[in-house]
């Protein structure tokens, strides 16, 4: 009978109802079997005795050195959270709900991915972690292009994103997301902290030439530095964008020689900065005198890894940093000791921020009593803490940016050890680098975190 | 004016690297008829002979660093410095030029093994097969280097004595602001010397004459009782040495990483096509020309009119040249046109 119906292409009303019901059951199945049926009301709720975190860092590309150090710090943080090793900053972090028995009693495990310092590769890697490995939180950097892309992905998927090294204003500015959090400082803060030091050391009325990595981070740092240096009476001669994958900057540096610029601001980071600074020095820029002033170079975002890579060339050059291993507070010392014993050298600022982010996430889960993203968001928003090496710090609720003191550093003239390449010249207080969450450089009044997403 | 001269210098410097790679590519294509996508990997391998030699020269003894008090840190003191003192330090300082001595036999060997071991099996196969197998070989070589040296660029310093820059403004009676790094001038001189040597070898030696004859008419040369295959194999080896030396000398300019060969290879192929397939002078001319154009396209004055032009100039020029002169600047009829 039914055969006859099909061959004649004639469907009865009952057949259509049956087919409709069957389709409804199939379409509804995923939510019935994978959603609330198990009592889980958020994506990738940990089952069993472990919880998996996703460490998504550049293991190749211009920021690979930073990525390697981030990964070391993540592994150390996992060790400490699981109650192994000396505990590092878990001992100084306050207030703390961490117990040294994993997170919420579940042992912490992790998966790693290579972002290749490319946004598409980073997203693919994070997607794999979320869909295949079932991670409940993704963390990592470096590169703000990557951070913004992965933060967006985590928001859509419904997991927490704890940003690693990302310095663009956009990460917690126009591209801020409810599920994303940044402990690292940003380009605006670098400009605000650096300008007074530059004025005190180099005076007013200088002519600055910018070389800028041509992506999200470079643009915002260039804008912030232009604003803050122009506010102290400096003039911006030229701002030239250079491709991120560029290794030879000679064709961008040679034209600087024939302008009336007396200052070169390198908005470069990682391998880019090592190459551009080394090449700028080899072109004799630092030996020049322009308009009666010694030519100077400024590297607004500094890191010890870069400084070591660039060797002698960094001596006397000013920049800013989120944290430095020579700080003498209790938290920093505990972290340097723990990291140093594990790996034989001190941690970089990239390592510091990722270690802090892991602890902050774990602590928020403990305080919220759940891994549920919206619960974690609520626990982190407006949270105030201390003992993680930066003094009193606050995760501002409006934009999920950490506010704390910023360090202005200088390439050390007479290093006392192989790691002693930077010296802290000023600790700029939080009040001086703070801005309004609706500031124009951060997306203005339209910028919004949006709602939190649990992924179901 | 100063800017123009400096950009020309920058351009011919980069162009010199393109020209050296393109020269080898053209040599291999002209003699063996193979489009060798593994040629960039040879450039990279050359650079890593410098890295390897420096690593060997700086094999170190670990000594506790007393200045670090937070944790147990160790300083590495090279054995050469321990046993030979200042002389040992000087040897390490000259690691890049010294590695030329190792790179020549090593790259020759790599070239011979590559040709005899793999590429000769593909002479009679279509160009597509040749491209696939050589591209695959390039990936394998890249991954091997990545396995041992990691993905990060490894800075290589030029010897201290040429670390600064030359005041070329004073040489030619122009502004003092015209300075140019010594090592880049050395690279340029070195590249010109290598190009001259290759041309002289092909023009003024019997071996070169036979090779040129073989490039014109392989069958007739073979009928005269000359083992042209063997000579072409040696030409492949020479092309490998040229690429290797180009990579090695480039290390103080741009720190080498496993991917550097591929970065240069793509542009070098464009150079070969613009110069004219199979034309050695064309490859050299196009190398310098494209290097200079790329350098000028990076000027802000140009970029402000045409944003992003520095990224596409080479390909744009290639399109124009191929439209106007479909066989490239100095290409001849009959090459790759069967």
Interface residues (C-beta under 8 A of the other chain):
Chain A: X59 X60 X61 X64 X65 X68 X238 X240 X241 X243 X245 X247 X248 X250 X251 X252 X254 X255 X257 X258 X271 X274 X275 X278 X279 X282 X283 X284 X288 X309 X325 X333 X336 X337 X339 X340 X341 X344 X345 X346 X416 X417 X418 X419 X420
Chain B: X2 X3 X6 X7 X9 X10 X11 X13 X14 X65 X67 X68 X70 X71 X72 X73 X74 X75 X146 X150 X151 X152 X153 X155 X163 X164 X165 X175 X177 X178 X179 X180 X181 X183 X184 X253 X254 X255 X260 X263 X294 X295 X298 X299 X300 X303 X310 X311
